[in-house]
Amino acid sequence: MIGRLWAIALNTFREAARIRVLYGILVLVVGANLLAIVLGEMSIHEQARVARDIGLAGISLFGALTAIFLGVFLLFSEVQRRTIYAIISKPIARAEFVVGKYLGMALVLSVLVALFAVAMALLLASQGVAVSAAVGKAVVLAWCEVLTVAAIAVFFSSFSSPFLSGIFALALFVIGRVTPDLRNAAAGADAPWIRTVARTTLEIVPDLHLFAVSGRAVDGEHVTVHGDFVSWGYVASAAGHGLLWIAALLVLSCVIFQRREFV
């Protein structure tokens, strides 16, 4: 089974590497870093802060959008091109196919996040700023977020069209980023239905805010990538949260894809 998963993942990696959109995203990331240099020069003694903020925002945003794009198209493309018939006729379980596809996407996204991080490191180096441990933790958290978003996209792609899958995945990404606001709405809303909707949403949506905590409070303490940031223990805990969501979403995707009829 490991061999079959690796073969599917490697084939997915090669397939994704031929998608020109990914190279366009890399160009956008480089452009965002160049914009950070310009904005940094326009600020007063805030070049490093601007470079960190824009670099990390680029990793999170462009990484998540890439994850959604790959997640909704790479699985659907096998059905659209009807290559799925040749695949399921071989001794490959559908669950292995779904998991292998995700692993291939995870490999692509990991390479992209690494390239994004290198671009940010070069930007910081051009400003004479060393890459701190806080920045390293933030990059790891962003990487975990990207992989979780990819699992969300694969889940929707297992039963829906690329357009709807992209809309649903993007909506969950946005909602997952504003979970603190939903908690406040659930706690302070006067209408019972608002509290019910907010609490239900918090239960069924991955808490992606855990991966982007810079500038917010964690356990009552203000944390920022420019100063006192979260511990590696927090990073491990957030990664575990993401891993549980990834596992749950992949299990659901496998169950749905197993029962799907291809006609």
BAFI-3210 file (N, C-alpha, C; in Angstrom, 3 decimals, decimal comma, padded with zeros to 6 digits):
// residues 263
n [1|2|3|4|5|6|7|8|9|10|11|12|13|14|15|16|17|18|19|20|21|22|23|24|25|26|27|28|29|30|31|32|33|34|35|36|37|38|39|40|41|42|43|44|45|46|47|48|49|50|51|52|53|54|55|56|57|58|59|60|61|62|63|64|65|66|67|68|69|70|71|72|73|74|75|76|77|78|79|80|81|82|83|84|85|86|87|88|89|90|91|92|93|94|95|96|97|98|99|100|101|102|103|104|105|106|107|108|109|110|111|112|113|114|115|116|117|118|119|120|121|122|123|124|125|126|127|128|129|130|131|132|133|134|135|136|137|138|139|140|141|142|143|144|145|146|147|148|149|150|151|152|153|154|155|156|157|158|159|160|161|162|163|164|165|166|167|168|169|170|171|172|173|174|175|176|177|178|179|180|181|182|183|184|185|186|187|188|189|190|191|192|193|194|195|196|197|198|199|200|201|202|203|204|205|206|207|208|209|210|211|212|213|214|215|216|217|218|219|220|221|222|223|224|225|226|227|228|229|230|231|232|233|234|235|236|237|238|239|240|241|242|243|244|245|246|247|248|249|250|251|252|253|254|255|256|257|258|259|260|261|262|263]
n.u [000,821|001,953|003,749|001,994|000,627|002,780|003,461|001,168|001,199|003,653|003,172|001,105|002,489|004,248|002,368|001,174|003,374|003,545|001,617|000,988|-000,049|000,938|003,514|002,928|001,870|004,160|005,538|003,856|004,277|006,967|006,662|005,096|006,955|008,791|007,148|006,951|009,494|009,400|007,279|008,396|010,550|009,136|008,103|008,956|011,728|010,626|011,106|011,812|009,608|007,512|008,434|008,354|005,585|004,282|005,584|004,863|002,084|001,824|002,693|000,668|-001,767|-001,374|-000,475|-002,732|-004,646|-003,446|-003,548|-006,317|-006,860|-005,344|-006,492|-009,187|-009,040|-007,166|-008,154|-010,669|-009,937|-009,101|-011,478|-012,799|-011,166|-011,539|-009,680|-009,937|-011,321|-009,516|-007,836|-009,356|-009,891|-007,651|-005,685|-006,084|-007,227|-009,969|-009,753|-007,001|-006,277|-007,377|-006,037|-003,392|-003,422|-003,807|-001,424|000,436|-000,295|000,252|003,014|003,734|002,742|004,288|006,811|006,326|005,700|008,172|009,712|008,439|009,135|011,914|012,090|011,084|013,037|015,255|014,384|014,302|017,014|018,003|017,252|018,909|018,203|018,014|016,637|014,369|013,564|010,875|009,818|010,387|008,689|006,226|006,210|006,114|003,597|002,012|002,477|001,230|-001,383|-001,855|-001,732|-003,952|-006,028|-005,808|-006,741|-009,388|-010,248|-009,925|-011,826|-014,313|-014,039|-014,359|-017,001|-018,221|-018,450|-015,630|-015,991|-017,983|-016,726|-014,437|-015,614|-016,852|-014,614|-013,065|-014,812|-014,853|-012,202|-012,103|-014,024|-012,851|-010,693|-011,751|-012,644|-012,366|-013,981|-016,442|-016,796|-017,048|-019,420|-021,147|-021,087|-021,957|-024,301|-027,737|-029,914|-031,127|-030,862|-028,682|-026,582|-026,761|-026,231|-023,614|-022,195|-022,590|-021,277|-018,660|-018,137|-018,057|-016,240|-012,834|-010,469|-008,774|-007,635|-005,862|-003,455|-002,597|-001,787|-000,369|-000,220|-002,466|-004,228|-003,130|-004,066|-004,574|-002,327|-000,642|000,650|003,204|004,863|006,903|007,984|007,522|006,544|004,543|005,174|007,213|005,826|003,180|003,093|003,380|001,025|-000,936|-000,294|-000,965|-003,728|-004,383|-003,567|-005,389|-007,777|-007,109|-006,856|-009,502|-010,983|-009,898|-010,670|-013,476|-013,578|-012,608|-014,607|-016,847|-015,935|-015,595|-018,180|-019,076|-020,487|-019,304|-020,213]
n.v [-001,205|001,238|001,624|002,001|004,310|006,117|006,093|007,236|009,731|010,781|010,907|012,764|014,982|015,467|016,049|018,370|020,047|020,770|022,619|025,800|027,881|027,774|028,764|031,350|032,138|032,038|034,170|036,237|036,137|036,865|039,436|040,529|040,564|042,381|044,597|044,877|045,806|048,347|049,536|049,368|051,119|053,453|053,739|054,664|053,590|051,011|048,929|046,199|045,192|045,559|043,907|041,348|041,123|041,306|039,238|036,905|037,094|036,726|034,060|032,702|033,557|033,219|030,616|029,267|029,812|028,514|025,905|025,481|025,708|023,543|021,434|021,332|020,861|018,834|016,330|016,322|016,515|013,996|012,641|014,164|013,861|011,252|009,400|008,188|005,837|003,982|003,911|002,988|000,494|-000,935|-002,707|-000,806|000,784|003,032|004,728|004,742|006,086|008,663|009,480|009,285|011,261|013,507|013,452|013,920|016,526|017,754|017,526|019,173|021,639|021,935|022,333|024,755|026,452|026,388|027,697|030,188|030,945|031,108|033,253|035,273|035,248|036,103|038,656|039,766|039,576|041,392|043,667|043,688|042,152|039,446|036,113|035,332|033,157|033,394|034,049|031,664|029,898|031,014|030,506|027,695|027,342|028,557|026,772|024,453|025,396|025,718|023,043|022,037|023,492|022,448|019,848|020,428|021,384|019,062|017,430|018,675|018,475|015,794|015,246|017,313|019,907|021,661|024,488|024,938|023,566|025,113|027,528|026,723|025,800|028,139|029,715|028,336|028,704|031,483|031,739|030,088|031,641|033,688|032,813|033,760|036,069|034,901|033,497|035,632|036,702|034,610|034,714|037,275|037,885|038,825|037,570|034,295|032,564|033,498|032,951|030,173|029,519|030,545|029,004|026,428|026,655|027,004|024,464|022,836|023,859|024,061|025,459|027,766|030,043|029,469|029,136|031,605|033,758|036,005|039,222|038,978|037,782|035,103|032,772|034,872|036,447|038,878|038,241|038,460|038,329|040,032|040,334|039,017|035,802|032,834|029,666|026,762|024,605|025,427|025,604|022,888|021,900|023,258|022,215|019,547|019,833|020,629|018,304|016,396|017,381|017,155|014,354|013,564|014,833|013,607|010,955|011,209|012,100|009,853|007,970|009,134|009,290|006,627|005,695|006,988|007,207|006,643|007,590]
n.w [000,000|000,774|-001,286|-003,462|-002,659|-002,632|-005,344|-006,531|-005,247|-006,163|-008,905|-008,867|-007,899|-010,047|-012,011|-010,966|-010,987|-013,595|-013,975|-014,978|-013,571|-011,006|-011,227|-011,832|-009,388|-007,824|-008,945|-008,143|-005,383|-005,224|-006,231|-004,182|-002,114|-003,146|-003,120|-000,389|000,218|-000,938|000,520|003,031|002,821|002,654|005,149|008,559|010,032|010,064|008,409|008,751|010,182|008,336|006,290|007,508|008,096|005,558|004,208|005,711|005,514|002,777|002,478|003,889|002,600|-000,285|-000,199|000,838|-001,162|-003,320|-002,340|-002,313|-005,047|-006,164|-004,722|-005,555|-008,270|-009,046|-008,240|-009,453|-012,119|-012,872|-013,080|-014,999|-017,271|-017,593|-016,857|-014,489|-014,765|-015,757|-013,600|-011,371|-012,250|-011,808|-009,312|-007,103|-004,338|-003,882|-001,726|-001,327|-003,616|-003,194|-000,831|-001,742|-003,740|-002,121|-000,615|-002,626|-003,341|-000,902|-000,860|-003,023|-002,064|000,215|-000,879|-002,189|000,007|001,257|-000,698|-000,640|001,955|001,731|-000,053|001,600|003,589|002,138|001,563|004,152|004,722|002,900|004,146|006,211|008,394|010,590|010,372|012,736|015,556|016,049|013,554|012,214|013,623|012,911|010,164|010,131|011,304|009,333|007,259|008,257|008,257|005,497|004,597|005,937|004,758|002,194|002,622|003,226|000,727|-000,846|000,351|-000,352|-003,098|-003,496|-003,917|-005,295|-007,866|-009,425|-009,272|-007,258|-005,193|-004,835|-003,974|-001,567|-000,098|000,052|001,518|003,983|004,690|005,125|007,181|009,108|009,793|011,285|013,724|016,458|016,417|015,901|018,266|020,026|019,032|019,606|022,357|023,031|021,655|021,486|020,330|020,335|018,127|016,732|018,474|018,463|015,765|015,526|017,437|016,410|013,970|014,874|015,765|013,520|011,746|010,852|013,099|011,921|012,782|014,758|013,533|012,780|014,698|015,307|016,631|018,110|021,076|023,080|025,335|027,060|026,780|024,878|021,695|019,232|016,105|015,919|018,361|021,502|020,985|020,321|021,991|021,127|021,980|021,730|018,952|018,276|019,418|017,882|015,391|015,828|016,124|013,515|012,160|013,088|011,979|009,271|009,012|009,667|007,619|005,353|005,775|005,587|002,938|001,590|002,182|000,915|-001,756|-002,269|-002,481|-004,660|-007,900|-011,158|-014,180]
ca.u [000,000|002,833|004,273|000,941|000,424|003,913|003,372|000,117|001,669|004,700|002,529|000,384|003,499|004,699|001,250|001,020|004,544|003,355|000,564|001,660|-000,591|001,814|004,629|002,368|001,763|005,521|005,836|003,107|004,948|008,154|006,174|004,671|008,157|009,321|006,272|007,323|010,678|008,957|006,519|009,325|011,304|008,222|007,851|010,062|012,339|009,726|011,336|011,773|008,229|006,738|008,907|007,814|004,127|003,892|006,095|004,030|000,745|001,901|002,751|-000,643|-002,802|-001,098|-000,430|-004,103|-005,288|-002,870|-004,091|-007,691|-006,803|-004,908|-007,427|-010,451|-008,848|-006,396|-009,014|-011,722|-009,373|-009,067|-012,840|-013,120|-010,429|-011,949|-008,578|-010,333|-011,783|-008,330|-007,232|-010,145|-009,889|-006,421|-005,784|-005,853|-008,456|-010,287|-009,211|-005,581|-006,189|-007,643|-004,932|-002,209|-003,576|-003,558|000,000|001,124|-000,558|000,984|004,414|003,826|002,516|005,443|007,875|005,958|005,869|009,618|010,171|007,930|009,930|013,233|011,921|010,966|014,343|016,101|013,894|014,788|018,457|018,267|017,014|019,870|017,493|018,139|015,390|014,261|012,815|009,453|009,478|010,388|007,449|005,111|006,240|005,625|002,147|001,411|002,552|000,157|-002,651|-001,974|-002,056|-005,329|-006,897|-005,787|-007,644|-010,749|-010,545|-010,077|-013,110|-015,400|-013,829|-014,729|-018,408|-018,786|-017,730|-014,532|-016,461|-018,608|-015,713|-013,607|-016,395|-017,009|-013,306|-012,695|-015,688|-014,370|-010,932|-012,412|-014,694|-011,875|-009,786|-012,437|-013,287|-012,523|-015,149|-017,628|-016,955|-017,593|-020,817|-021,911|-021,156|-022,603|-025,525|-028,999|-030,814|-030,684|-030,498|-027,326|-025,671|-026,798|-025,513|-022,182|-021,622|-022,588|-020,206|-017,382|-017,954|-017,876|-015,243|-011,488|-010,061|-007,554|-007,050|-004,758|-002,221|-002,285|-002,082|000,453|-001,016|-003,653|-003,973|-003,144|-004,118|-004,549|-001,078|-000,494|001,804|003,497|006,060|007,940|008,473|007,205|005,650|004,126|006,232|007,191|004,759|001,947|003,180|003,100|-000,394|-001,691|-000,048|-001,785|-005,110|-004,505|-003,436|-006,662|-008,726|-006,704|-007,223|-010,964|-011,452|-009,503|-011,536|-014,773|-013,384|-012,492|-015,933|-017,706|-015,404|-015,812|-019,579|-019,423|-020,662|-018,720|-020,967]
ca.v [000,000|002,395|001,815|002,553|005,700|006,917|006,224|008,216|011,040|011,256|011,272|014,016|016,038|015,778|016,680|019,729|020,840|021,235|023,639|027,097|028,815|027,764|029,668|032,693|032,425|032,345|035,539|037,132|036,169|037,709|040,809|040,983|040,871|043,643|045,631|045,053|046,672|049,719|050,041|049,515|052,356|054,585|053,845|055,204|052,566|049,863|048,059|044,791|044,849|045,445|042,717|040,155|041,059|041,002|037,914|035,881|037,183|036,118|032,602|032,227|033,814|032,548|029,186|028,764|029,856|027,429|024,658|025,358|025,461|022,161|020,498|021,200|020,505|017,634|015,157|016,399|016,335|012,560|012,276|014,879|013,256|009,841|008,511|007,515|004,484|003,128|003,809|002,144|-000,873|-001,559|-003,077|000,375|001,173|004,447|005,465|004,941|007,107|009,967|009,802|009,525|012,579|014,524|013,451|014,603|017,960|018,211|017,652|020,393|022,800|022,062|022,954|026,156|027,182|026,535|028,752|031,445|031,269|031,538|034,603|036,191|035,311|036,964|040,014|040,216|039,740|042,649|044,745|043,535|041,566|037,992|035,367|034,989|031,938|033,706|033,932|030,240|029,330|031,505|029,798|026,341|027,443|028,820|025,513|023,600|025,945|025,417|021,623|021,849|024,026|021,482|018,754|020,954|021,416|017,685|016,945|019,166|017,976|014,381|015,074|018,496|020,440|022,546|025,826|024,903|023,147|026,284|028,480|026,173|025,779|029,522|030,177|027,751|029,353|032,795|031,535|029,547|032,699|034,662|032,102|034,578|036,933|034,063|033,237|036,857|036,802|033,611|035,096|038,561|038,099|038,766|036,620|032,901|031,887|033,915|032,169|028,786|029,431|030,774|027,852|025,299|026,908|026,769|023,032|022,114|024,543|024,037|026,728|028,180|031,169|028,951|029,196|033,001|034,410|037,195|040,434|038,664|037,279|033,655|032,514|036,153|037,162|039,383|037,663|039,053|037,796|041,061|040,347|037,775|034,984|031,593|028,686|025,606|023,746|025,884|025,209|021,453|021,713|023,705|021,233|018,384|020,203|020,546|016,909|015,721|017,818|016,562|012,941|013,447|015,238|012,586|009,794|011,541|012,144|008,470|007,331|009,700|008,906|005,175|005,466|007,800|006,473|007,300|007,143]
ca.w [000,000|000,822|-002,636|-004,316|-002,233|-003,085|-006,803|-006,818|-004,775|-007,056|-010,171|-008,614|-007,808|-011,406|-012,709|-010,460|-011,363|-014,970|-014,002|-015,095|-012,581|-009,826|-011,484|-011,698|-007,959|-007,363|-009,384|-007,265|-004,080|-005,394|-006,341|-002,857|-001,355|-003,664|-002,584|001,016|000,251|-001,225|001,663|004,145|002,636|002,870|006,586|009,346|010,892|010,183|007,261|009,166|010,539|007,099|005,568|008,171|007,965|004,180|003,873|006,338|004,920|001,454|002,640|004,310|001,603|-001,548|000,070|000,967|-002,480|-004,109|-001,800|-002,799|-006,496|-006,403|-004,117|-006,287|-009,675|-009,321|-008,102|-010,465|-013,463|-013,174|-013,496|-016,231|-018,374|-017,589|-016,486|-013,260|-015,096|-015,841|-012,270|-010,475|-012,774|-011,322|-007,880|-006,273|-003,651|-004,066|-000,582|-001,611|-004,654|-002,582|000,083|-002,564|-004,347|-001,096|-000,282|-003,716|-003,176|000,287|-001,251|-003,832|-001,206|001,105|-001,671|-002,404|001,262|001,455|-001,598|-000,093|003,143|001,261|-000,586|002,731|004,250|001,319|001,779|005,460|004,624|002,189|005,102|007,298|009,536|010,656|010,544|014,147|015,878|015,921|012,134|011,919|014,165|012,100|008,884|010,390|011,499|008,024|006,513|008,781|007,781|004,071|004,458|006,397|003,709|001,092|002,992|003,066|-000,702|-001,311|000,854|-001,205|-004,451|-003,575|-004,292|-005,931|-009,021|-009,020|-008,924|-005,939|-004,223|-004,561|-003,181|-000,211|000,574|000,355|002,606|005,236|005,007|005,697|008,467|010,045|010,207|012,151|014,826|017,672|016,249|016,054|019,701|020,626|018,618|020,354|023,768|023,269|020,870|022,230|019,682|020,537|016,882|016,372|019,312|018,004|014,487|015,770|018,133|015,483|013,009|015,541|015,949|012,263|010,914|011,431|013,701|011,237|013,502|015,575|012,765|012,463|015,976|015,510|016,827|018,910|022,419|023,269|026,779|027,762|026,538|023,505|021,013|017,935|015,476|016,045|019,735|022,205|020,178|020,969|022,219|020,238|022,467|021,080|017,540|018,221|019,708|016,707|014,329|016,159|015,781|012,066|011,736|013,366|010,956|007,996|009,054|009,620|006,293|004,386|006,001|004,978|001,486|001,117|002,273|-000,129|-003,064|-002,413|-002,854|-005,824|-009,135|-012,317|-015,370]
c.u [000,860|003,385|003,245|000,669|001,546|003,865|002,326|000,569|002,713|004,129|001,762|001,347|003,971|003,609|001,083|002,172|004,424|002,279|001,201|001,157|000,314|002,994|004,167|002,241|003,132|005,920|005,108|003,761|006,199|007,745|005,735|005,875|008,817|008,473|006,598|008,545|010,287|008,214|007,410|010,129|010,439|007,909|009,100|010,536|011,440|009,918|011,210|010,359|007,376|007,135|008,344|006,317|003,709|004,378|005,225|002,613|000,732|001,936|001,365|-001,674|-002,556|-000,989|-001,819|-004,820|-004,749|-003,415|-005,514|-007,698|-006,412|-005,931|-008,681|-010,260|-008,141|-007,223|-010,077|-011,176|-009,308|-010,428|-013,178|-012,429|-010,707|-010,780|-008,897|-010,780|-010,610|-007,717|-008,008|-010,253|-008,643|-006,583|-005,381|-007,181|-008,702|-009,747|-007,717|-005,392|-006,374|-006,479|-003,653|-002,247|-003,279|-002,071|000,817|000,937|000,201|002,459|004,632|003,716|003,687|006,609|007,579|006,148|007,352|010,175|009,694|008,779|011,326|013,157|011,814|012,298|015,302|015,689|014,393|016,291|018,820|018,052|017,994|019,266|017,632|016,760|015,336|013,504|011,322|008,994|009,440|009,126|006,249|005,050|005,720|004,106|001,436|001,409|001,451|-001,203|-002,886|-002,358|-003,488|-006,320|-006,937|-006,718|-009,101|-011,153|-010,750|-011,417|-014,262|-015,269|-014,255|-016,182|-018,990|-017,933|-016,616|-015,007|-017,051|-017,610|-014,825|-014,326|-016,516|-015,688|-012,861|-013,535|-015,216|-013,031|-011,178|-013,049|-013,714|-010,904|-010,436|-013,151|-013,353|-013,730|-016,445|-017,878|-017,529|-019,059|-021,689|-022,089|-021,979|-023,898|-026,762|-029,942|-030,296|-030,219|-029,100|-026,305|-025,607|-026,009|-024,016|-021,535|-021,561|-021,464|-018,845|-017,093|-017,581|-016,826|-013,871|-011,073|-008,717|-006,900|-005,870|-003,415|-001,796|-002,615|-001,265|-000,423|-002,270|-003,241|-004,090|-003,035|-003,960|-003,299|-001,017|000,774|001,973|004,793|007,209|008,524|008,246|006,161|005,309|005,316|006,147|006,142|003,420|001,942|002,848|001,618|-001,260|-001,515|-000,864|-003,254|-005,332|-004,447|-004,724|-007,718|-008,394|-007,117|-008,730|-011,500|-011,089|-010,348|-012,900|-014,671|-013,313|-013,836|-016,837|-017,248|-015,610|-017,219|-019,987|-019,488|-020,083|-019,395|-020,717]
c.v [001,262|002,703|002,435|004,010|006,596|007,133|007,266|009,622|011,608|011,675|012,580|015,192|016,455|016,485|018,131|020,623|021,380|022,305|025,023|028,108|028,898|028,709|031,124|033,106|032,748|033,760|036,548|037,256|037,031|039,178|041,370|041,342|042,155|044,817|045,909|045,956|048,126|050,314|050,243|050,790|053,588|054,778|054,361|054,132|051,343|048,880|046,583|044,345|044,644|044,186|041,451|040,021|040,657|039,614|036,804|035,894|036,540|034,604|032,054|032,357|033,041|031,037|028,575|028,757|028,758|026,080|024,431|025,014|024,016|021,157|020,274|020,728|019,170|016,362|015,140|016,122|014,866|012,070|012,905|014,260|011,760|008,887|007,751|006,080|003,518|002,905|002,840|000,710|-001,640|-001,908|-001,922|000,769|002,660|005,291|005,732|006,027|008,499|010,393|010,085|010,869|013,683|014,602|014,135|016,102|018,521|018,404|018,922|021,637|023,013|022,720|024,438|026,980|027,390|027,638|030,116|031,896|031,749|032,960|035,626|036,344|036,208|038,429|040,571|040,446|041,033|043,858|044,669|042,944|040,052|037,353|034,857|033,679|032,176|033,587|032,460|029,556|029,744|030,797|028,372|026,347|027,696|027,563|024,554|024,089|025,590|023,955|021,325|022,347|023,077|020,309|019,183|020,932|020,014|017,108|017,390|018,631|016,527|014,179|016,248|018,931|021,369|023,930|025,853|024,500|024,317|027,302|027,998|026,211|027,188|030,072|029,616|028,348|030,699|032,646|031,024|030,588|033,672|033,963|032,911|035,508|036,143|033,734|034,456|037,040|035,821|034,027|036,356|038,806|037,962|037,713|035,194|032,228|032,268|033,124|030,724|028,598|029,582|029,573|026,626|025,435|026,616|025,275|022,316|022,738|024,447|025,417|027,152|029,382|030,734|029,079|030,626|033,868|035,669|038,439|040,203|038,120|035,760|033,400|033,813|036,973|037,601|038,818|038,335|038,479|038,788|041,117|039,006|036,990|033,712|030,645|027,581|024,595|024,118|025,462|023,727|021,176|022,112|022,733|019,961|018,624|020,091|019,119|016,128|016,090|017,200|015,101|012,759|013,769|014,201|011,325|010,031|011,555|010,740|007,758|007,823|009,241|007,420|004,883|006,228|006,940|007,290|006,740|008,099]
c.w [000,000|-000,561|-003,564|-003,962|-002,749|-004,595|-007,191|-006,415|-005,715|-008,398|-010,025|-008,539|-009,201|-012,199|-012,280|-010,887|-012,783|-015,084|-013,958|-014,078|-011,358|-010,011|-011,430|-010,245|-007,373|-007,745|-008,500|-005,895|-004,148|-005,495|-005,004|-001,998|-001,836|-003,183|-001,127|001,146|000,045|-000,036|002,878|004,054|002,882|004,347|007,289|010,318|011,089|009,040|007,632|009,489|009,291|006,332|006,189|007,922|006,559|003,776|004,435|005,787|003,539|001,528|002,964|003,192|000,310|-001,361|000,152|-000,379|-003,393|-003,655|-002,295|-004,283|-006,793|-005,891|-004,938|-007,716|-009,885|-009,186|-009,189|-011,861|-013,854|-013,650|-014,837|-017,446|-018,517|-017,353|-015,210|-013,545|-015,168|-014,466|-011,394|-010,985|-012,333|-009,845|-006,957|-005,637|-003,856|-002,915|-000,781|-002,650|-004,060|-001,681|-000,696|-003,242|-003,325|-000,748|-001,369|-003,643|-001,985|-000,029|-002,077|-002,956|-000,248|000,381|-001,888|-001,134|001,548|000,564|-001,120|001,092|002,750|000,708|000,539|003,453|003,471|001,459|003,097|005,433|003,908|003,085|006,266|008,557|009,488|010,825|011,977|014,331|015,741|014,477|011,730|012,414|013,321|010,752|009,056|010,579|010,173|007,163|006,962|008,301|006,317|003,856|004,909|005,361|002,517|001,378|002,871|001,600|-001,266|-000,869|-000,038|-002,632|-004,604|-003,992|-005,061|-007,116|-008,557|-008,583|-007,519|-004,861|-003,844|-003,691|-001,738|000,560|000,952|001,500|003,946|005,655|005,676|007,076|009,513|010,565|011,201|013,304|016,121|017,597|016,380|017,526|020,407|020,274|019,393|021,806|023,995|022,522|021,748|021,652|019,864|019,249|016,427|017,185|018,843|016,716|014,691|016,438|017,236|014,469|013,613|015,696|014,652|011,353|011,582|011,937|013,106|011,903|014,368|014,865|012,431|013,677|016,215|015,585|017,633|020,272|022,444|024,763|027,580|027,553|025,080|022,887|019,656|017,400|015,569|017,450|020,399|021,422|020,943|021,109|021,170|020,687|021,850|019,619|017,381|018,465|018,519|015,552|014,568|015,837|014,278|011,559|011,978|012,330|009,608|007,941|008,931|008,230|005,234|004,548|005,357|003,457|000,910|001,124|001,150|-001,509|-003,328|-002,906|-004,109|-007,065|-010,288|-013,560|-016,522]
res [m|i|g|r|l|w|a|i|a|l|n|t|f|r|e|a|a|r|i|r|v|l|y|g|i|l|v|l|v|v|g|a|n|l|l|a|i|v|l|g|e|m|s|i|h|e|q|a|r|v|a|r|d|i|g|l|a|g|i|s|l|f|g|a|l|t|a|i|f|l|g|v|f|l|l|f|s|e|v|q|r|r|t|i|y|a|i|i|s|k|p|i|a|r|a|e|f|v|v|g|k|y|l|g|m|a|l|v|l|s|v|l|v|a|l|f|a|v|a|m|a|l|l|l|a|s|q|g|v|a|v|s|a|a|v|g|k|a|v|v|l|a|w|c|e|v|l|t|v|a|a|i|a|v|f|f|s|s|f|s|s|p|f|l|s|g|i|f|a|l|a|l|f|v|i|g|r|v|t|p|d|l|r|n|a|a|a|g|a|d|a|p|w|i|r|t|v|a|r|t|t|l|e|i|v|p|d|l|h|l|f|a|v|s|g|r|a|v|d|g|e|h|v|t|v|h|g|d|f|v|s|w|g|y|v|a|s|a|a|g|h|g|l|l|w|i|a|a|l|l|v|l|s|c|v|i|f|q|r|r|e|f|v]
***
